[in-house]
Amino acid sequence: MKFYEFEIKESKKAVKYLRLKVGQSGEISLSIPLRTKENHILEFLEKNLEWLRKTSAKIKAKNSAKNENQVEFLGLSYELIIDKKASGVSIELFSIKAASKADFRRFCDEKAKELLNASIARFAPLIARPINHISFKHMRTRWGSCNKAKGYINLSLDLITKKKEFIEYVVLHELAHLVHANHSKDFYTLISKHMPDYKARIKG
């Protein structure tokens, strides 16, 4: 199955509990007790998402060195070309040109804020709950967070690496937490009401 940015190999077994494992080569497996409902599986994965990201990142860093010239932007991979004479940031078929890495990062942050604000403007009226504060920042282990009691929402600027459809899902996901604090059946029912294809969007 596809869950957020991860490909997870499922296997139903005669076990008592859901069990998630990340192998040394980065493969992810999920052991599922027989007759487990889908919403329970999703809730379990949501609870372990931060651990999954941390563990996968450690293994990825250990197994291979990152190509510093390869960048992700809106779900696609590009070669970042640094040209000090470049004016602004230009995106071509397979490459992105910028005067410096700092310029590219600023460009990404600006585009992320544009897309996140547009998604908030689209979905916030549907949720109809007061939002007292929204912050955009780089977060290593999660795409967003919500404090229902305070009406606070945090969204990751790193979402700019993902597809627009995924970005919209994350925004709706956090807004839905203003209604339901946990990942209950009612939580996913609310998301499905406003985004029927959310399961496909989770694939990132």
WOBELHU-V956048 format. One record per residue. N is the residue number from 0. SS is DSSP state (@ for helix, = for strand, . for the rest). PHI is phi in radians with two decimals (* if undefined). Layout:
n=N ss=SS phi=PHI
n=N ss=SS phi=PHI
This chain:
n=0 ss=. phi=*
n=1 ss== phi=-1.79
n=2 ss== phi=-2.37
n=3 ss=. phi=0.92
n=4 ss=. phi=-1.58
n=5 ss== phi=-1.87
n=6 ss== phi=-1.80
n=7 ss== phi=-2.03
n=8 ss== phi=-1.52
n=9 ss== phi=-1.66
n=10 ss== phi=-2.62
n=11 ss== phi=-1.52
n=12 ss== phi=-2.40
n=13 ss=. phi=-1.48
n=14 ss=. phi=-2.08
n=15 ss=. phi=-1.51
n=16 ss=. phi=-2.26
n=17 ss=. phi=-1.18
n=18 ss== phi=-2.38
n=19 ss== phi=-1.91
n=20 ss== phi=-2.43
n=21 ss== phi=-2.01
n=22 ss=. phi=-1.35
n=23 ss=. phi=-1.14
n=24 ss=. phi=-1.66
n=25 ss=. phi=1.74
n=26 ss=. phi=-1.22
n=27 ss== phi=-2.06
n=28 ss== phi=-2.24
n=29 ss== phi=-2.30
n=30 ss== phi=-1.57
n=31 ss== phi=-2.12
n=32 ss== phi=-1.07
n=33 ss=. phi=-1.03
n=34 ss=. phi=1.16
n=35 ss=. phi=-1.35
n=36 ss=. phi=-1.32
n=37 ss=@ phi=-1.06
n=38 ss=@ phi=-1.18
n=39 ss=@ phi=-1.24
n=40 ss=@ phi=-1.14
n=41 ss=@ phi=-1.08
n=42 ss=@ phi=-1.12
n=43 ss=@ phi=-1.08
n=44 ss=@ phi=-1.17
n=45 ss=@ phi=-1.07
n=46 ss=@ phi=-1.13
n=47 ss=. phi=-1.79
n=48 ss=@ phi=-1.09
n=49 ss=@ phi=-1.10
n=50 ss=@ phi=-1.09
n=51 ss=@ phi=-1.09
n=52 ss=@ phi=-1.16
n=53 ss=@ phi=-1.10
n=54 ss=@ phi=-1.15
n=55 ss=@ phi=-1.12
n=56 ss=@ phi=-1.13
n=57 ss=@ phi=-1.12
n=58 ss=@ phi=-1.19
n=59 ss=@ phi=-1.09
n=60 ss=@ phi=-1.15
n=61 ss=@ phi=-1.25
n=62 ss=@ phi=-1.43
n=63 ss=. phi=-2.66
n=64 ss=. phi=-1.40
n=65 ss=. phi=-1.35
n=66 ss=. phi=-1.34
n=67 ss=. phi=-1.13
n=68 ss=. phi=-1.61
n=69 ss== phi=-1.76
n=70 ss== phi=-2.25
n=71 ss== phi=-1.94
n=72 ss== phi=-2.55
n=73 ss=. phi=0.89
n=74 ss=. phi=1.50
n=75 ss== phi=-2.09
n=76 ss== phi=-1.78
n=77 ss== phi=-2.32
n=78 ss== phi=-1.58
n=79 ss== phi=-1.52
n=80 ss== phi=-1.85
n=81 ss== phi=-1.62
n=82 ss=. phi=-2.25
n=83 ss=. phi=-1.05
n=84 ss=. phi=-1.53
n=85 ss=. phi=-1.17
n=86 ss=. phi=-1.83
n=87 ss=. phi=1.35
n=88 ss=. phi=-2.10
n=89 ss== phi=-2.08
n=90 ss== phi=-1.91
n=91 ss=. phi=-1.94
n=92 ss=. phi=-1.08
n=93 ss=. phi=-2.13
n=94 ss== phi=-2.49
n=95 ss== phi=-2.19
n=96 ss== phi=-1.90
n=97 ss== phi=-2.58
n=98 ss=. phi=-1.25
n=99 ss=. phi=-2.81
n=100 ss=@ phi=-1.14
n=101 ss=@ phi=-1.11
n=102 ss=@ phi=-1.10
n=103 ss=@ phi=-1.13
n=104 ss=@ phi=-1.11
n=105 ss=@ phi=-1.12
n=106 ss=@ phi=-1.06
n=107 ss=@ phi=-1.11
n=108 ss=@ phi=-1.10
n=109 ss=@ phi=-1.11
n=110 ss=@ phi=-1.15
n=111 ss=@ phi=-1.09
n=112 ss=@ phi=-1.10
n=113 ss=@ phi=-1.05
n=114 ss=@ phi=-1.19
n=115 ss=@ phi=-1.16
n=116 ss=@ phi=-1.13
n=117 ss=@ phi=-1.14
n=118 ss=@ phi=-1.21
n=119 ss=@ phi=-1.10
n=120 ss=@ phi=-1.07
n=121 ss=@ phi=-1.36
n=122 ss=@ phi=-1.71
n=123 ss=@ phi=-1.00
n=124 ss=@ phi=-1.10
n=125 ss=@ phi=-1.30
n=126 ss=@ phi=-1.40
n=127 ss=. phi=0.97
n=128 ss=. phi=-2.24
n=129 ss=. phi=-1.14
n=130 ss=. phi=-1.97
n=131 ss=. phi=-1.60
n=132 ss== phi=-2.80
n=133 ss== phi=-2.23
n=134 ss== phi=-2.19
n=135 ss== phi=-2.00
n=136 ss== phi=-2.74
n=137 ss=. phi=-1.41
n=138 ss=. phi=-2.26
n=139 ss=. phi=-1.31
n=140 ss=. phi=-2.02
n=141 ss=. phi=-2.65
n=142 ss=. phi=-1.57
n=143 ss== phi=-3.02
n=144 ss== phi=-2.68
n=145 ss== phi=-2.51
n=146 ss== phi=-1.92
n=147 ss=. phi=-1.07
n=148 ss=. phi=-1.09
n=149 ss=. phi=-1.60
n=150 ss=. phi=1.30
n=151 ss== phi=-1.75
n=152 ss== phi=-2.30
n=153 ss== phi=-2.00
n=154 ss== phi=-2.29
n=155 ss== phi=-1.44
n=156 ss=@ phi=-1.17
n=157 ss=@ phi=-1.23
n=158 ss=@ phi=-1.07
n=159 ss=@ phi=-1.08
n=160 ss=@ phi=-1.35
n=161 ss=. phi=-1.74
n=162 ss=. phi=-1.15
n=163 ss=@ phi=-1.01
n=164 ss=@ phi=-1.09
n=165 ss=@ phi=-1.22
n=166 ss=@ phi=-1.03
n=167 ss=@ phi=-1.08
n=168 ss=@ phi=-1.10
n=169 ss=@ phi=-1.08
n=170 ss=@ phi=-1.08
n=171 ss=@ phi=-1.09
n=172 ss=@ phi=-0.97
n=173 ss=@ phi=-1.23
n=174 ss=@ phi=-1.10
n=175 ss=@ phi=-1.14
n=176 ss=. phi=-1.22
n=177 ss=. phi=-1.23
n=178 ss=. phi=-1.76
n=179 ss=. phi=-2.15
n=180 ss=. phi=-1.21
n=181 ss=. phi=-1.88
n=182 ss=. phi=-1.68
n=183 ss=. phi=-1.43
n=184 ss=@ phi=-1.07
n=185 ss=@ phi=-1.12
n=186 ss=@ phi=-1.06
n=187 ss=@ phi=-1.26
n=188 ss=@ phi=-1.13
n=189 ss=@ phi=-1.12
n=190 ss=@ phi=-1.09
n=191 ss=@ phi=-1.08
n=192 ss=@ phi=-1.07
n=193 ss=@ phi=-1.73
n=194 ss=. phi=-2.56
n=195 ss=. phi=-1.01
n=196 ss=. phi=-1.70
n=197 ss=@ phi=-1.06
n=198 ss=@ phi=-1.12
n=199 ss=@ phi=-1.22
n=200 ss=@ phi=-1.20
n=201 ss=. phi=-1.04
n=202 ss=. phi=-1.13
n=203 ss=. phi=1.31
